[in-house]
Amino acid sequence: MARLTINGKTHDVAVDPSTPLLWAIREQVGLTGTKYGCGIAQCGACTVHVDGAAVRSCVMPVAAAEGKKITTIEGLANGRALHKVQKAWLDNEVPQCGYCQSGMIMAVAALLREKPKPTDADIDARVTNICRCGTFQQVREAIHAAAKA
């Protein structure tokens, strides 16, 4: 049994300690906004925050997440008020298929927390999530809009 704090709530999950955090979040807790993409930490669809840092949850074992504050896309907004990155995403019409968007938004939210006014070089270095629809130009515009918000 592992005890995880996700979006401010404590959850006891019956999983092997080596189970990837992604599967505990999706299958045990029922929060399906975090997506499975590649399973090898390359695409970023599974990005969540662990103690504020963007982490690829498909390769992080549950044991490494115990005792830490986990935030998923479902916990990013403040009640009904969208996070500034979520709002910028909508305002700049970023999503196409939308599959990668939760992970991308989580990566960007972590970037803006650390670098409130990122340069294009900062974005390129820190947001390595893959979007198969190719919305990277809209992503960059939304990041800069969120930084101004």
CNS distance restraints for C-alpha pairs under 8 A (distance, minus, plus):
assign (resid   1 and name CA) (resid  12 and name CA) 6.40 0.50 0.50
assign (resid   1 and name CA) (resid  13 and name CA) 5.55 0.50 0.50
assign (resid   1 and name CA) (resid  14 and name CA) 4.51 0.50 0.50
assign (resid   1 and name CA) (resid  15 and name CA) 6.18 0.50 0.50
assign (resid   1 and name CA) (resid  16 and name CA) 7.69 0.50 0.50
assign (resid   2 and name CA) (resid  12 and name CA) 5.56 0.50 0.50
assign (resid   2 and name CA) (resid  13 and name CA) 5.23 0.50 0.50
assign (resid   2 and name CA) (resid  14 and name CA) 6.38 0.50 0.50
assign (resid   2 and name CA) (resid  15 and name CA) 6.97 0.50 0.50
assign (resid   2 and name CA) (resid  17 and name CA) 7.25 0.50 0.50
assign (resid   2 and name CA) (resid  62 and name CA) 7.38 0.50 0.50
assign (resid   2 and name CA) (resid  63 and name CA) 7.33 0.50 0.50
assign (resid   2 and name CA) (resid  66 and name CA) 6.86 0.50 0.50
assign (resid   3 and name CA) (resid  10 and name CA) 6.68 0.50 0.50
assign (resid   3 and name CA) (resid  11 and name CA) 5.61 0.50 0.50
assign (resid   3 and name CA) (resid  12 and name CA) 4.48 0.50 0.50
assign (resid   3 and name CA) (resid  13 and name CA) 6.33 0.50 0.50
assign (resid   3 and name CA) (resid  66 and name CA) 6.07 0.50 0.50
assign (resid   3 and name CA) (resid  67 and name CA) 7.44 0.50 0.50
assign (resid   4 and name CA) (resid  10 and name CA) 5.64 0.50 0.50
assign (resid   4 and name CA) (resid  11 and name CA) 5.21 0.50 0.50
assign (resid   4 and name CA) (resid  12 and name CA) 6.38 0.50 0.50
assign (resid   4 and name CA) (resid  13 and name CA) 7.48 0.50 0.50
assign (resid   4 and name CA) (resid  65 and name CA) 7.01 0.50 0.50
assign (resid   4 and name CA) (resid  66 and name CA) 5.41 0.50 0.50
assign (resid   4 and name CA) (resid  67 and name CA) 6.67 0.50 0.50
assign (resid   4 and name CA) (resid  68 and name CA) 7.36 0.50 0.50
assign (resid   4 and name CA) (resid  69 and name CA) 7.90 0.50 0.50
assign (resid   4 and name CA) (resid  70 and name CA) 7.68 0.50 0.50
assign (resid   5 and name CA) (resid   9 and name CA) 5.34 0.50 0.50
assign (resid   5 and name CA) (resid  10 and name CA) 4.37 0.50 0.50
assign (resid   5 and name CA) (resid  11 and name CA) 6.19 0.50 0.50
assign (resid   5 and name CA) (resid  66 and name CA) 7.65 0.50 0.50
assign (resid   5 and name CA) (resid  67 and name CA) 7.16 0.50 0.50
assign (resid   5 and name CA) (resid  68 and name CA) 6.68 0.50 0.50
assign (resid   5 and name CA) (resid  69 and name CA) 5.53 0.50 0.50
assign (resid   5 and name CA) (resid  70 and name CA) 5.94 0.50 0.50
assign (resid   6 and name CA) (resid  10 and name CA) 6.36 0.50 0.50
assign (resid   6 and name CA) (resid  11 and name CA) 7.25 0.50 0.50
assign (resid   6 and name CA) (resid  69 and name CA) 6.43 0.50 0.50
assign (resid   6 and name CA) (resid  70 and name CA) 4.68 0.50 0.50
assign (resid   6 and name CA) (resid  71 and name CA) 5.68 0.50 0.50
assign (resid   6 and name CA) (resid  72 and name CA) 7.25 0.50 0.50
assign (resid   7 and name CA) (resid  69 and name CA) 7.58 0.50 0.50
assign (resid   7 and name CA) (resid  70 and name CA) 6.19 0.50 0.50
assign (resid   7 and name CA) (resid  71 and name CA) 4.91 0.50 0.50
assign (resid   7 and name CA) (resid  72 and name CA) 6.63 0.50 0.50
assign (resid   7 and name CA) (resid  74 and name CA) 7.55 0.50 0.50
assign (resid   7 and name CA) (resid  75 and name CA) 4.92 0.50 0.50
assign (resid   7 and name CA) (resid  76 and name CA) 7.98 0.50 0.50
assign (resid   8 and name CA) (resid  69 and name CA) 7.43 0.50 0.50
assign (resid   8 and name CA) (resid  70 and name CA) 7.89 0.50 0.50
assign (resid   8 and name CA) (resid  71 and name CA) 7.88 0.50 0.50
assign (resid  11 and name CA) (resid  29 and name CA) 7.16 0.50 0.50
assign (resid  13 and name CA) (resid  24 and name CA) 6.95 0.50 0.50
assign (resid  13 and name CA) (resid  28 and name CA) 6.16 0.50 0.50
assign (resid  13 and name CA) (resid  29 and name CA) 7.54 0.50 0.50
assign (resid  14 and name CA) (resid  28 and name CA) 7.74 0.50 0.50
assign (resid  15 and name CA) (resid  19 and name CA) 6.45 0.50 0.50
assign (resid  15 and name CA) (resid  24 and name CA) 7.26 0.50 0.50
assign (resid  16 and name CA) (resid  62 and name CA) 7.90 0.50 0.50
assign (resid  17 and name CA) (resid  61 and name CA) 6.45 0.50 0.50
assign (resid  17 and name CA) (resid  62 and name CA) 5.35 0.50 0.50
assign (resid  17 and name CA) (resid  63 and name CA) 4.82 0.50 0.50
assign (resid  18 and name CA) (resid  61 and name CA) 4.79 0.50 0.50
assign (resid  18 and name CA) (resid  62 and name CA) 6.08 0.50 0.50
assign (resid  18 and name CA) (resid  63 and name CA) 6.46 0.50 0.50
assign (resid  19 and name CA) (resid  23 and name CA) 7.02 0.50 0.50
assign (resid  19 and name CA) (resid  24 and name CA) 7.31 0.50 0.50
assign (resid  19 and name CA) (resid  61 and name CA) 5.31 0.50 0.50
assign (resid  19 and name CA) (resid  62 and name CA) 5.73 0.50 0.50
assign (resid  20 and name CA) (resid  24 and name CA) 6.93 0.50 0.50
assign (resid  20 and name CA) (resid  57 and name CA) 6.50 0.50 0.50
assign (resid  20 and name CA) (resid  58 and name CA) 5.37 0.50 0.50
assign (resid  20 and name CA) (resid  59 and name CA) 5.58 0.50 0.50
assign (resid  20 and name CA) (resid  60 and name CA) 5.32 0.50 0.50
assign (resid  20 and name CA) (resid  61 and name CA) 4.41 0.50 0.50
assign (resid  20 and name CA) (resid  62 and name CA) 5.77 0.50 0.50
assign (resid  21 and name CA) (resid  25 and name CA) 6.19 0.50 0.50
assign (resid  21 and name CA) (resid  57 and name CA) 5.22 0.50 0.50
assign (resid  21 and name CA) (resid  58 and name CA) 6.34 0.50 0.50
assign (resid  21 and name CA) (resid  59 and name CA) 7.39 0.50 0.50
assign (resid  21 and name CA) (resid  60 and name CA) 5.65 0.50 0.50
assign (resid  21 and name CA) (resid  61 and name CA) 5.46 0.50 0.50
assign (resid  21 and name CA) (resid  62 and name CA) 4.78 0.50 0.50
assign (resid  21 and name CA) (resid  65 and name CA) 7.30 0.50 0.50
assign (resid  22 and name CA) (resid  26 and name CA) 6.16 0.50 0.50
assign (resid  22 and name CA) (resid  34 and name CA) 7.24 0.50 0.50
assign (resid  22 and name CA) (resid  35 and name CA) 7.86 0.50 0.50
assign (resid  22 and name CA) (resid  36 and name CA) 7.48 0.50 0.50
assign (resid  22 and name CA) (resid  46 and name CA) 6.68 0.50 0.50
assign (resid  22 and name CA) (resid  57 and name CA) 4.87 0.50 0.50
assign (resid  22 and name CA) (resid  58 and name CA) 5.10 0.50 0.50
assign (resid  22 and name CA) (resid  59 and name CA) 7.99 0.50 0.50
assign (resid  22 and name CA) (resid  60 and name CA) 7.86 0.50 0.50
assign (resid  23 and name CA) (resid  27 and name CA) 5.40 0.50 0.50
assign (resid  23 and name CA) (resid  28 and name CA) 7.15 0.50 0.50
assign (resid  23 and name CA) (resid  58 and name CA) 7.59 0.50 0.50
assign (resid  24 and name CA) (resid  28 and name CA) 4.88 0.50 0.50
assign (resid  24 and name CA) (resid  29 and name CA) 6.34 0.50 0.50
assign (resid  24 and name CA) (resid  62 and name CA) 7.34 0.50 0.50
assign (resid  25 and name CA) (resid  29 and name CA) 5.07 0.50 0.50
assign (resid  25 and name CA) (resid  30 and name CA) 6.35 0.50 0.50
assign (resid  25 and name CA) (resid  31 and name CA) 5.76 0.50 0.50
assign (resid  25 and name CA) (resid  32 and name CA) 7.44 0.50 0.50
assign (resid  25 and name CA) (resid  34 and name CA) 7.85 0.50 0.50
assign (resid  26 and name CA) (resid  30 and name CA) 4.84 0.50 0.50
assign (resid  26 and name CA) (resid  31 and name CA) 4.93 0.50 0.50
assign (resid  26 and name CA) (resid  32 and name CA) 4.97 0.50 0.50
assign (resid  26 and name CA) (resid  33 and name CA) 7.98 0.50 0.50
assign (resid  26 and name CA) (resid  34 and name CA) 7.20 0.50 0.50
assign (resid  27 and name CA) (resid  31 and name CA) 7.68 0.50 0.50
assign (resid  31 and name CA) (resid  74 and name CA) 7.36 0.50 0.50
assign (resid  33 and name CA) (resid  72 and name CA) 7.45 0.50 0.50
assign (resid  33 and name CA) (resid  73 and name CA) 6.11 0.50 0.50
assign (resid  33 and name CA) (resid  74 and name CA) 6.58 0.50 0.50
assign (resid  33 and name CA) (resid 102 and name CA) 6.53 0.50 0.50
assign (resid  34 and name CA) (resid  45 and name CA) 6.82 0.50 0.50
assign (resid  34 and name CA) (resid  46 and name CA) 5.20 0.50 0.50
assign (resid  34 and name CA) (resid  47 and name CA) 6.97 0.50 0.50
assign (resid  34 and name CA) (resid  48 and name CA) 7.33 0.50 0.50
assign (resid  34 and name CA) (resid  72 and name CA) 6.67 0.50 0.50
assign (resid  34 and name CA) (resid  73 and name CA) 6.69 0.50 0.50
assign (resid  34 and name CA) (resid 102 and name CA) 6.32 0.50 0.50
assign (resid  34 and name CA) (resid 103 and name CA) 6.71 0.50 0.50
assign (resid  35 and name CA) (resid  45 and name CA) 5.23 0.50 0.50
assign (resid  35 and name CA) (resid  46 and name CA) 4.93 0.50 0.50
assign (resid  35 and name CA) (resid  99 and name CA) 7.24 0.50 0.50
assign (resid  35 and name CA) (resid 100 and name CA) 7.41 0.50 0.50
assign (resid  35 and name CA) (resid 102 and name CA) 7.58 0.50 0.50
assign (resid  35 and name CA) (resid 103 and name CA) 7.44 0.50 0.50
assign (resid  36 and name CA) (resid  45 and name CA) 6.12 0.50 0.50
assign (resid  36 and name CA) (resid  46 and name CA) 5.65 0.50 0.50
assign (resid  36 and name CA) (resid  58 and name CA) 7.12 0.50 0.50
assign (resid  37 and name CA) (resid  43 and name CA) 6.34 0.50 0.50
assign (resid  37 and name CA) (resid  44 and name CA) 7.38 0.50 0.50
assign (resid  37 and name CA) (resid  45 and name CA) 5.55 0.50 0.50
assign (resid  37 and name CA) (resid  46 and name CA) 6.92 0.50 0.50
assign (resid  38 and name CA) (resid  42 and name CA) 6.63 0.50 0.50
assign (resid  38 and name CA) (resid  43 and name CA) 6.16 0.50 0.50
assign (resid  39 and name CA) (resid  58 and name CA) 5.36 0.50 0.50
assign (resid  39 and name CA) (resid  59 and name CA) 6.89 0.50 0.50
assign (resid  40 and name CA) (resid  58 and name CA) 6.83 0.50 0.50
assign (resid  40 and name CA) (resid  59 and name CA) 6.48 0.50 0.50
assign (resid  41 and name CA) (resid  46 and name CA) 7.99 0.50 0.50
assign (resid  41 and name CA) (resid  56 and name CA) 5.53 0.50 0.50
assign (resid  41 and name CA) (resid  57 and name CA) 7.77 0.50 0.50
assign (resid  41 and name CA) (resid  58 and name CA) 6.35 0.50 0.50
assign (resid  41 and name CA) (resid  59 and name CA) 6.26 0.50 0.50
assign (resid  42 and name CA) (resid 129 and name CA) 7.38 0.50 0.50
assign (resid  42 and name CA) (resid 130 and name CA) 7.88 0.50 0.50
assign (resid  43 and name CA) (resid 128 and name CA) 7.59 0.50 0.50
assign (resid  43 and name CA) (resid 129 and name CA) 5.14 0.50 0.50
assign (resid  43 and name CA) (resid 130 and name CA) 4.92 0.50 0.50
assign (resid  43 and name CA) (resid 131 and name CA) 7.96 0.50 0.50
assign (resid  44 and name CA) (resid  56 and name CA) 6.14 0.50 0.50
assign (resid  44 and name CA) (resid 100 and name CA) 7.31 0.50 0.50
assign (resid  44 and name CA) (resid 103 and name CA) 5.60 0.50 0.50
assign (resid  44 and name CA) (resid 104 and name CA) 6.88 0.50 0.50
assign (resid  44 and name CA) (resid 128 and name CA) 7.26 0.50 0.50
assign (resid  44 and name CA) (resid 129 and name CA) 4.57 0.50 0.50
assign (resid  44 and name CA) (resid 130 and name CA) 6.55 0.50 0.50
assign (resid  45 and name CA) (resid  56 and name CA) 7.95 0.50 0.50
assign (resid  45 and name CA) (resid  99 and name CA) 7.29 0.50 0.50
assign (resid  45 and name CA) (resid 100 and name CA) 4.81 0.50 0.50
assign (resid  45 and name CA) (resid 101 and name CA) 7.21 0.50 0.50
assign (resid  45 and name CA) (resid 102 and name CA) 6.74 0.50 0.50
assign (resid  45 and name CA) (resid 103 and name CA) 4.40 0.50 0.50
assign (resid  45 and name CA) (resid 104 and name CA) 6.89 0.50 0.50
assign (resid  45 and name CA) (resid 129 and name CA) 7.06 0.50 0.50
assign (resid  45 and name CA) (resid 130 and name CA) 7.81 0.50 0.50
assign (resid  46 and name CA) (resid  56 and name CA) 5.53 0.50 0.50
assign (resid  46 and name CA) (resid  57 and name CA) 5.45 0.50 0.50
assign (resid  46 and name CA) (resid  58 and name CA) 6.12 0.50 0.50
assign (resid  46 and name CA) (resid 102 and name CA) 7.90 0.50 0.50
assign (resid  46 and name CA) (resid 103 and name CA) 5.50 0.50 0.50
assign (resid  47 and name CA) (resid  54 and name CA) 6.16 0.50 0.50
assign (resid  47 and name CA) (resid  55 and name CA) 5.36 0.50 0.50
assign (resid  47 and name CA) (resid  56 and name CA) 4.56 0.50 0.50
assign (resid  47 and name CA) (resid  57 and name CA) 5.91 0.50 0.50
assign (resid  47 and name CA) (resid  72 and name CA) 8.00 0.50 0.50
assign (resid  47 and name CA) (resid 102 and name CA) 7.57 0.50 0.50
assign (resid  47 and name CA) (resid 103 and name CA) 4.43 0.50 0.50
assign (resid  47 and name CA) (resid 104 and name CA) 7.32 0.50 0.50
assign (resid  47 and name CA) (resid 106 and name CA) 6.18 0.50 0.50
assign (resid  47 and name CA) (resid 107 and name CA) 6.59 0.50 0.50
assign (resid  48 and name CA) (resid  53 and name CA) 7.97 0.50 0.50
assign (resid  48 and name CA) (resid  54 and name CA) 5.66 0.50 0.50
assign (resid  48 and name CA) (resid  55 and name CA) 5.48 0.50 0.50
assign (resid  48 and name CA) (resid  56 and name CA) 6.57 0.50 0.50
assign (resid  48 and name CA) (resid  57 and name CA) 6.45 0.50 0.50
assign (resid  48 and name CA) (resid  70 and name CA) 7.07 0.50 0.50
assign (resid  48 and name CA) (resid  71 and name CA) 5.94 0.50 0.50
assign (resid  48 and name CA) (resid  72 and name CA) 5.11 0.50 0.50
assign (resid  48 and name CA) (resid  73 and name CA) 7.17 0.50 0.50
assign (resid  48 and name CA) (resid 103 and name CA) 6.80 0.50 0.50
assign (resid  48 and name CA) (resid 106 and name CA) 6.01 0.50 0.50
assign (resid  48 and name CA) (resid 107 and name CA) 7.68 0.50 0.50
assign (resid  49 and name CA) (resid  53 and name CA) 4.99 0.50 0.50
assign (resid  49 and name CA) (resid  54 and name CA) 4.60 0.50 0.50
assign (resid  49 and name CA) (resid  55 and name CA) 5.82 0.50 0.50
assign (resid  49 and name CA) (resid  69 and name CA) 7.85 0.50 0.50
assign (resid  49 and name CA) (resid  70 and name CA) 5.58 0.50 0.50
assign (resid  49 and name CA) (resid  71 and name CA) 4.99 0.50 0.50
assign (resid  49 and name CA) (resid  72 and name CA) 6.59 0.50 0.50
assign (resid  49 and name CA) (resid 106 and name CA) 6.97 0.50 0.50
assign (resid  49 and name CA) (resid 110 and name CA) 7.45 0.50 0.50
assign (resid  50 and name CA) (resid  54 and name CA) 6.58 0.50 0.50
assign (resid  50 and name CA) (resid  55 and name CA) 6.43 0.50 0.50
assign (resid  50 and name CA) (resid  65 and name CA) 7.27 0.50 0.50
assign (resid  50 and name CA) (resid  68 and name CA) 6.40 0.50 0.50
assign (resid  50 and name CA) (resid  69 and name CA) 5.61 0.50 0.50
assign (resid  50 and name CA) (resid  70 and name CA) 4.60 0.50 0.50
assign (resid  50 and name CA) (resid  71 and name CA) 6.55 0.50 0.50
assign (resid  51 and name CA) (resid  68 and name CA) 5.88 0.50 0.50
assign (resid  51 and name CA) (resid  69 and name CA) 4.92 0.50 0.50
assign (resid  51 and name CA) (resid  70 and name CA) 6.33 0.50 0.50
assign (resid  52 and name CA) (resid  69 and name CA) 7.64 0.50 0.50
assign (resid  52 and name CA) (resid  70 and name CA) 7.81 0.50 0.50
assign (resid  52 and name CA) (resid  71 and name CA) 7.79 0.50 0.50
assign (resid  52 and name CA) (resid 110 and name CA) 6.69 0.50 0.50
assign (resid  53 and name CA) (resid 110 and name CA) 6.07 0.50 0.50
assign (resid  54 and name CA) (resid 106 and name CA) 6.72 0.50 0.50
assign (resid  54 and name CA) (resid 107 and name CA) 5.52 0.50 0.50
assign (resid  54 and name CA) (resid 110 and name CA) 5.83 0.50 0.50
assign (resid  55 and name CA) (resid  60 and name CA) 7.79 0.50 0.50
assign (resid  56 and name CA) (resid  60 and name CA) 6.79 0.50 0.50
assign (resid  57 and name CA) (resid  61 and name CA) 7.87 0.50 0.50
assign (resid  60 and name CA) (resid  64 and name CA) 6.68 0.50 0.50
assign (resid  60 and name CA) (resid  65 and name CA) 7.47 0.50 0.50
assign (resid  61 and name CA) (resid  65 and name CA) 6.93 0.50 0.50
assign (resid  62 and name CA) (resid  66 and name CA) 6.50 0.50 0.50
assign (resid  65 and name CA) (resid  69 and name CA) 7.97 0.50 0.50
assign (resid  65 and name CA) (resid  70 and name CA) 7.64 0.50 0.50
assign (resid  71 and name CA) (resid  75 and name CA) 5.67 0.50 0.50
assign (resid  71 and name CA) (resid  76 and name CA) 6.73 0.50 0.50
assign (resid  72 and name CA) (resid  76 and name CA) 6.51 0.50 0.50
assign (resid  72 and name CA) (resid 106 and name CA) 7.65 0.50 0.50
assign (resid  73 and name CA) (resid  77 and name CA) 7.84 0.50 0.50
assign (resid  73 and name CA) (resid 102 and name CA) 5.86 0.50 0.50
assign (resid  73 and name CA) (resid 103 and name CA) 7.69 0.50 0.50
assign (resid  73 and name CA) (resid 105 and name CA) 7.77 0.50 0.50
assign (resid  73 and name CA) (resid 106 and name CA) 6.62 0.50 0.50
assign (resid  76 and name CA) (resid  82 and name CA) 7.67 0.50 0.50
assign (resid  76 and name CA) (resid  83 and name CA) 6.24 0.50 0.50
assign (resid  76 and name CA) (resid 106 and name CA) 7.98 0.50 0.50
assign (resid  77 and name CA) (resid  81 and name CA) 5.86 0.50 0.50
assign (resid  77 and name CA) (resid  82 and name CA) 4.56 0.50 0.50
assign (resid  77 and name CA) (resid  83 and name CA) 4.75 0.50 0.50
assign (resid  77 and name CA) (resid  86 and name CA) 7.95 0.50 0.50
assign (resid  78 and name CA) (resid  82 and name CA) 6.33 0.50 0.50
assign (resid  78 and name CA) (resid  83 and name CA) 6.79 0.50 0.50
assign (resid  82 and name CA) (resid  86 and name CA) 5.86 0.50 0.50
assign (resid  82 and name CA) (resid  87 and name CA) 5.95 0.50 0.50
assign (resid  83 and name CA) (resid  87 and name CA) 6.35 0.50 0.50
assign (resid  84 and name CA) (resid  88 and name CA) 6.08 0.50 0.50
assign (resid  84 and name CA) (resid 146 and name CA) 5.56 0.50 0.50
assign (resid  84 and name CA) (resid 149 and name CA) 6.74 0.50 0.50
assign (resid  85 and name CA) (resid  89 and name CA) 6.08 0.50 0.50
assign (resid  85 and name CA) (resid 105 and name CA) 6.45 0.50 0.50
assign (resid  85 and name CA) (resid 108 and name CA) 7.21 0.50 0.50
assign (resid  85 and name CA) (resid 109 and name CA) 6.30 0.50 0.50
assign (resid  85 and name CA) (resid 142 and name CA) 7.31 0.50 0.50
assign (resid  85 and name CA) (resid 143 and name CA) 7.01 0.50 0.50
assign (resid  85 and name CA) (resid 146 and name CA) 5.38 0.50 0.50
assign (resid  86 and name CA) (resid  90 and name CA) 6.49 0.50 0.50
assign (resid  86 and name CA) (resid 105 and name CA) 6.80 0.50 0.50
assign (resid  87 and name CA) (resid  91 and name CA) 6.09 0.50 0.50
assign (resid  87 and name CA) (resid 146 and name CA) 7.79 0.50 0.50
assign (resid  88 and name CA) (resid  92 and name CA) 5.87 0.50 0.50
assign (resid  88 and name CA) (resid 142 and name CA) 5.05 0.50 0.50
assign (resid  88 and name CA) (resid 143 and name CA) 7.26 0.50 0.50
assign (resid  88 and name CA) (resid 145 and name CA) 6.13 0.50 0.50
assign (resid  88 and name CA) (resid 146 and name CA) 5.51 0.50 0.50
assign (resid  89 and name CA) (resid  93 and name CA) 5.99 0.50 0.50
assign (resid  89 and name CA) (resid  94 and name CA) 5.29 0.50 0.50
assign (resid  89 and name CA) (resid  95 and name CA) 7.30 0.50 0.50
assign (resid  89 and name CA) (resid 139 and name CA) 7.40 0.50 0.50
assign (resid  89 and name CA) (resid 142 and name CA) 5.63 0.50 0.50
assign (resid  90 and name CA) (resid  94 and name CA) 6.53 0.50 0.50
assign (resid  90 and name CA) (resid  95 and name CA) 7.75 0.50 0.50
assign (resid  91 and name CA) (resid 142 and name CA) 7.77 0.50 0.50
assign (resid  92 and name CA) (resid 138 and name CA) 6.44 0.50 0.50
assign (resid  92 and name CA) (resid 141 and name CA) 7.10 0.50 0.50
assign (resid  92 and name CA) (resid 142 and name CA) 5.73 0.50 0.50
assign (resid  93 and name CA) (resid 138 and name CA) 7.19 0.50 0.50
assign (resid  94 and name CA) (resid 135 and name CA) 6.32 0.50 0.50
assign (resid  94 and name CA) (resid 138 and name CA) 5.26 0.50 0.50
assign (resid  94 and name CA) (resid 139 and name CA) 6.02 0.50 0.50
assign (resid  94 and name CA) (resid 142 and name CA) 7.41 0.50 0.50
assign (resid  95 and name CA) (resid 101 and name CA) 6.64 0.50 0.50
assign (resid  95 and name CA) (resid 135 and name CA) 7.34 0.50 0.50
assign (resid  96 and name CA) (resid 133 and name CA) 6.65 0.50 0.50
assign (resid  96 and name CA) (resid 135 and name CA) 7.57 0.50 0.50
assign (resid  97 and name CA) (resid 133 and name CA) 7.08 0.50 0.50
assign (resid  98 and name CA) (resid 102 and name CA) 7.85 0.50 0.50
assign (resid 100 and name CA) (resid 104 and name CA) 6.16 0.50 0.50
assign (resid 100 and name CA) (resid 129 and name CA) 7.77 0.50 0.50
assign (resid 100 and name CA) (resid 130 and name CA) 7.17 0.50 0.50
assign (resid 100 and name CA) (resid 131 and name CA) 5.98 0.50 0.50
assign (resid 101 and name CA) (resid 105 and name CA) 5.90 0.50 0.50
assign (resid 102 and name CA) (resid 106 and name CA) 6.23 0.50 0.50
assign (resid 103 and name CA) (resid 107 and name CA) 6.21 0.50 0.50
assign (resid 103 and name CA) (resid 129 and name CA) 7.37 0.50 0.50
assign (resid 104 and name CA) (resid 108 and name CA) 6.20 0.50 0.50
assign (resid 104 and name CA) (resid 127 and name CA) 7.39 0.50 0.50
assign (resid 104 and name CA) (resid 129 and name CA) 5.98 0.50 0.50
assign (resid 105 and name CA) (resid 109 and name CA) 6.04 0.50 0.50
assign (resid 106 and name CA) (resid 110 and name CA) 6.31 0.50 0.50
assign (resid 107 and name CA) (resid 111 and name CA) 6.28 0.50 0.50
assign (resid 107 and name CA) (resid 126 and name CA) 7.79 0.50 0.50
assign (resid 107 and name CA) (resid 127 and name CA) 6.12 0.50 0.50
assign (resid 107 and name CA) (resid 129 and name CA) 7.80 0.50 0.50
assign (resid 108 and name CA) (resid 112 and name CA) 6.15 0.50 0.50
assign (resid 108 and name CA) (resid 127 and name CA) 6.61 0.50 0.50
assign (resid 108 and name CA) (resid 143 and name CA) 6.99 0.50 0.50
assign (resid 109 and name CA) (resid 113 and name CA) 6.23 0.50 0.50
assign (resid 110 and name CA) (resid 114 and name CA) 6.49 0.50 0.50
assign (resid 111 and name CA) (resid 115 and name CA) 5.78 0.50 0.50
assign (resid 111 and name CA) (resid 116 and name CA) 7.53 0.50 0.50
assign (resid 111 and name CA) (resid 118 and name CA) 7.84 0.50 0.50
assign (resid 111 and name CA) (resid 123 and name CA) 7.87 0.50 0.50
assign (resid 111 and name CA) (resid 126 and name CA) 6.86 0.50 0.50
assign (resid 111 and name CA) (resid 127 and name CA) 7.76 0.50 0.50
assign (resid 112 and name CA) (resid 116 and name CA) 4.47 0.50 0.50
assign (resid 112 and name CA) (resid 117 and name CA) 6.98 0.50 0.50
assign (resid 112 and name CA) (resid 118 and name CA) 7.11 0.50 0.50
assign (resid 112 and name CA) (resid 147 and name CA) 6.82 0.50 0.50
assign (resid 116 and name CA) (resid 147 and name CA) 5.86 0.50 0.50
assign (resid 117 and name CA) (resid 144 and name CA) 7.60 0.50 0.50
assign (resid 117 and name CA) (resid 147 and name CA) 5.52 0.50 0.50
assign (resid 117 and name CA) (resid 148 and name CA) 7.70 0.50 0.50
assign (resid 118 and name CA) (resid 122 and name CA) 5.47 0.50 0.50
assign (resid 118 and name CA) (resid 123 and name CA) 6.42 0.50 0.50
assign (resid 118 and name CA) (resid 144 and name CA) 7.61 0.50 0.50
assign (resid 118 and name CA) (resid 147 and name CA) 7.54 0.50 0.50
assign (resid 119 and name CA) (resid 123 and name CA) 6.34 0.50 0.50
assign (resid 120 and name CA) (resid 124 and name CA) 6.13 0.50 0.50
assign (resid 120 and name CA) (resid 140 and name CA) 7.69 0.50 0.50
assign (resid 121 and name CA) (resid 125 and name CA) 6.12 0.50 0.50
assign (resid 122 and name CA) (resid 126 and name CA) 6.04 0.50 0.50
assign (resid 123 and name CA) (resid 127 and name CA) 5.50 0.50 0.50
assign (resid 123 and name CA) (resid 140 and name CA) 7.57 0.50 0.50
assign (resid 124 and name CA) (resid 128 and name CA) 6.90 0.50 0.50
assign (resid 131 and name CA) (resid 135 and name CA) 6.53 0.50 0.50
assign (resid 131 and name CA) (resid 136 and name CA) 7.25 0.50 0.50
assign (resid 135 and name CA) (resid 139 and name CA) 6.14 0.50 0.50
assign (resid 136 and name CA) (resid 140 and name CA) 6.17 0.50 0.50
assign (resid 137 and name CA) (resid 141 and name CA) 6.31 0.50 0.50
assign (resid 138 and name CA) (resid 142 and name CA) 6.05 0.50 0.50
assign (resid 139 and name CA) (resid 143 and name CA) 6.13 0.50 0.50
assign (resid 140 and name CA) (resid 144 and name CA) 6.35 0.50 0.50
assign (resid 141 and name CA) (resid 145 and name CA) 6.15 0.50 0.50
assign (resid 142 and name CA) (resid 146 and name CA) 6.02 0.50 0.50
assign (resid 143 and name CA) (resid 147 and name CA) 6.15 0.50 0.50
assign (resid 144 and name CA) (resid 148 and name CA) 6.41 0.50 0.50
assign (resid 145 and name CA) (resid 149 and name CA) 6.38 0.50 0.50
